[in-house]
Amino acid sequence: MQNYLIGAYDKYIDMGVDGFRVDTAVHIPRTTWNRRFLPAIQERVTQRFGAEAARNFFVFGEVAAFVNDKWNRGSVNHSAQFYTWKERKEYDADDAKAALEMYDYEQQLGTGNQPTSTNAFLQGNSYHTPDHSKFSGMNVIDMRMHMNFGDAHNAFSNGKDSDDSYNDATFNVVYVDSHDYGPNKSSERYTGGTDAWAENMSLMWTFRGIPTLYYGSEIEFQAGKKIDCGPGCPLATTGRAYYGDHLAGDVTAADFSKVASADGAVATTLDKPLVKHVQRLNQIRRAIPALQMGQYSTEGISGGMAFKRRYTSGSTDSFALVAVTDGATFTGIPDGRYVDAVTGDVRQVTGGTLTVAAPGKGNLRVYVLNGSGRIGTEGPYLK
């Protein structure tokens, strides 16, 4: 079976895919991922496309921990963050025996003796080179944020609480709902409403991690519908219904996330408020490296969903202060000229403190040190 699966991976790698989402990764022991599948993937990508492509090949697993806590019912072996780490000792050469040895060893050590990382966190206001020497090669879906996304503030709080237990939480794949479940393992597609969706998106597009949107959520497609009822009902009545009708027509793009013209059903889709919201969020995220790749901190910050992020590499030094929905005060920050990417507002900080008034639910402020100005045009939420 291992050879069959590795062969399947090889075929897709040969086609030129950029990565894999591994379904139900938790059903294979970490030892087997670490000694068999992940090295095989790296080897194949290196052979075909070189070492740089292998370093950038993105593998993330679904380790389905449907709990609201940091660890999955106290079991480290069944928790998402556990799969981001290499093994820390040698086990039997036989895979089956190794899996049992690893399970018993790690379970005995328990949650309090698992490795921790500062890879996602700023050191004060400074970015530091992450240490991936103990990284397994597999990133994961952020199940804890997903489970707690009934409310964005709750998702944010829970995400922060777990981040030291991942090898690098900046690579967590973050979503609200999926083809399986909504938040709190709901069997229906998300029904929080348009304002809540805007807030969720504003958080996901600026906080650490990789924002992921289930198809159709940008128009609240099939909101409240049962996601899957097997053969018991028509597919068209479920959360997995066909979405293509909403994309019929022609679109001309003027630039990244900018529509020059559209006709047919897709024109109606593109006119929806959340579509416009995510278009501008994409523009802002793309223009600010700190939002794409930066580490973060909440040190010296008061407010609800507020944080600072920084990314430094070569000639790039990107530092941003983010406030989602709520007001915030940032203290101990570098002095200088800060420009809000949403409104274009300019603040000259001389005493290490910047205060932001509450922008409103779903709205956002992103004050960038030495920023170039407002990014994109005012929309229904980003204004």
N, C-alpha and C positions, 0 to 999 in steps of 0.2 A: 504494500500500500504506500509506503514511503516513496518508493521509486516511482510509482504511478503519479503521485502528487507532485513530486519534484519534476518529473517529466512534463506535467501540465504547466507548472510554473515556467519551465524553460521555454515552452512554445510561446507563451505570452511575452516573455522577456525578449525572445527573438523577434516578435512583432514590433517591439519598440515601446511597450508600455512604460510609464514612469513610476509605477508603484502598484501595491496590492492592498486592498482592504480584505482582511482575513476574517471570514465569518466564524462565529463561535470558537474563537481561538482558545478559550478556556477549557475546551474539551480535549486538548492535547497538552500533556505536561510541559512545564517550562523547560525542563532538561532536554526534551525532544526537540523543541523549537531551537534551543541554543546550540545543540550539538549536531542537528541534522538539517532542518529546513532553512533556517536563517543563513548559515554558512553556505548552503547550496545556492541560495538566491544570490548572495554576494559574489560567489565564484562565477556564476553564469553571466551576471551583468558585467563583471570585470573582463571575462573572456571576450564578450561580444562588443562592449562599448568602452572599456577602460576603467581605471581605478576611480577617476573623478565621477563618472556616471554611477558607479557602485556606491560611492559615498552619498550621492544625492538621491538614490533610489529609496522611495518612501514606502515603508511597510507599516500598516497600523492594524491592530487586532481588535475584535469585538470580544471583550472579556465582560460578559453580561452580569454585572453585580447590581441587582435591582434592590438596592438599599439606599438609605439617605445618609449613611455614615461613611467614615473614612475607610474602614476595612469591611469586607463582606462577611458580616456575621462573625467577626473575629477570626476568620480563616484567611491567612495571608495567601495561601495557594490558590484561592478563588477570587482574589482581588486584582483589579485592573493594573494598578501600579507595579505589582509584583512582576509582571511580564516585561517590564522595561529594563530589568536588571540581568546582568550575567550571573552565572553560578559563582558562589564564593568558596566552593571546595570541590574536590574530585569525587565522583561517584563510580559505581560499578560500570564496567564496559558494556554490560547488557542493558539495553534501553529500559526494559520493563523493571528490572531491579533498581536501576538508577532513579526511575521515576518515584518508586516507593521510598527509596532512601532519602531523596530530596524532600518529598512530602513530609516524612516524619521529622527530618532535621529542621526544616523551616517552621513546621507547625509547633515544634517544641520550643523554638526560639521565640515564636509569637510576634505579635504586632509591635511590641516595644523594642525589639532588637533587629528591626529591618534597616537596611541602609537608607541614608537620607542624602539630599542633594541641595545645593544652592544655585543650581544652574538656571533656575527661572527668576532668581532674585537679584536686584541691584545691590551693590555694596554702597550704602549711602545714596549718593546720586550717580555712582559710577558703574558702568558696564564692565564686566570681567569675562574673560574667555571661558566658556563652559568646559567642564571636564567630562568628556564622554567615554573615558577609558573603561568604565564599568557598564556601559550601555549594551543591552542585549542585541540591538538591531531592530527591535520592534517597538513602535509607538502604539498608543491605544486611543480608543474612543473615551472621552471624558464622561464616564457613566454617572459619576456623582453629580456633575452639573446638570446632565440630562435629567436625572431623577428629580432634581430640585428646581427645575425650570418652570414649575407652576408659578413662580414669582422670580423675577430677575435678581432682586436683592438677595433672595435666598440662594440662588444659584451662585452668585458672586461670592457670598460668604462661605459657602461650602467648598467652592473651587479653591479659594485661598487656603483653606484649612488642610487640604490634601496635597498641596503642591510640593512640599518638601519630600514627599514619599515617592514621587516619580523621579526617574533619572533626569528628565528635562520636560517639565510641564508646558514649555512654550511650543512643543510639538503635539500636544493633546488635540484631538479632533473634537470640536465642540458643536453640539446641535441641541435643538429644543425637542423635536420629535422625529420619528423615522418611519420606515415601512413596517416596523414591528409595534412600537409603543409611543405613546405620548409621555409627558412627565409623570412621575409617580406610578409608572407602569400602567397608565391609562390605556384602554383598548380603543380609544377614539383619537382622531386627529385634534390637534391643539385648538382650544376654543376660548382662549383668553381675550380675544378681541384685537382690533387693529392697533390701538395705542400700546397694548402690551407687546404685540409683535414688534412694533417699532422700537420699543425699549429693549427687548431681547436682542434685536439685530444691532442696535447701537452698542450694547455691551459686547456681543460676540466679535464685532468688527474692530474693537479697540483694545480689548483685554487680551491677555496671553492666550495662545492656542490658535488653531486653524478653524475659522468659521465655516460651518457646513449647513446648507439649507436643503431640506427635503422638497422635492419638486412640487411646485404649486403653492407652497406656503407664502410666496410673495403676492398671491391674490387670495390667500386664505381658502384655497381650494379644498372642497369637501370637509370644511371645518365641522367638527362634531360627529362626523360619520365614523362608523366602526371601521377600523383599519383593515381588518381581515376576518372574514367569517367562513373561509374555506369554501366548500361546495354548497353552503347553506343559503347563499344569496347571490344575485348577479354582481359581477365585478364592478359594474358601473355605479353601484350604490355604495361602494366602500371607499376607504381612504386610499386605495390603490387604483382608483379609476383612471381611465385613459385621459391624458392631459393634452394630447396633441391638437385637439380642436381649438384650444385657446392660443395656439401658436400658428394657426393657419394665416397665410398672407405673406407679404414681403416687407423686409426691413432693410433700410440703408443706414449704416453706422457712420457717423461723422468722425468719431474718435472713440477711445476706450470709454465705455459706459455712456456714450452720447449718441442719441438717436437723431438722425437727420430727417428721416421720413419713414412712415409705416402705413400699411393699409390692411384691411381685413380684420379678422378676430384678434390678431396679434397687436394691432394698434390699440384696441380696447384694453388688452392685457398690459401693454406698456404704459397706459395712462393711469393705472392703479396707484394709490398712494404709497404702498409698500414697495412697489417696483421702483418708483422714483427714489424712495428712501435708500434702497439697497444699491442703486446705481451711484448715488452720491457717496455712500459709505465706501464703496469700492474705489472711487476716485480719491477719497481722503486717505484710505489705507494704503493705496498704491504710492501716493506721493510722500508718505512719512515712514521711513524705514523703521523707526521705533515701534510703530504699530504692527509692522509685519514680523519683525524678528527680535524685538527688544525684550530685555528683562524688565521686571516691574518691582515696585515697592509701594506700600501704603504708609511707610514711616513718615511721621510729621504731617499727616494728612487727616483732617476731620471732614466728615461728610458721609453720604451713603455709598454710592458706587463711584469712588474716586481713587485714582492711582496715578503714579508717574512711571514713565517708561523711557528706556534709553537703549540705543544700539550704536556701537562704535566699531568701525572696521576700516583700516587704512585712512583715507581722507574723509570718510563718512562719520559724522557724529550727530545723531538725531536724538533730541530730548523733548518729551512731550508730557504735558499735564492734562489728564482726562477727567472730566466730570460728566456722568450719565444721569440724566433726570434731576438729580438733587444738586443743591449748592455745595461748595467745598472750600476749604481753606488749606493751602499748601504752604508749609513752613520749612525752613532750612534748604530752600532750593537755590540754585546758582542765580546770581544777579544777572540782569541782561534784558534784552528786548524780546518779549513774548507776543506772538501773533496767533489769534484764534483762527484755525482752519475753517471753522463753520461760519463765523460772522465777519472776520477780518479785523476784529477789535484788537488794538495794540495796547500792551501794558509794559511799562518800564519798571522792572523790579530792582530796587536798590537795597532793601533790607531783608531779602531772602523770603519774602512772604507774598503770596498772590491769593486773592479771594475771588471766587466765582459765584454769582447769584444762580439760584436754581433755574436751569433752562426749561424745565417742564418735562412731563412724561414722554419718553421716547426721544427727546431732544438731547443735545450733546454739546460739550465744549472741549476743544482740543487746542490748548495753548502750546505752541511750538517755539522753543528757544531759537531765535534768529530765523523765524518762519518767514516764508515768502509772501503770505497773504491768504485771503479766502480761497478755498478750493471748491470749485463747482458753483452751482446756482441754488438759491433758496428753494426749498421744497416744503412739503406738508409738515415735516417734522424737524428737519435740520434748517433752522432759521434763527 
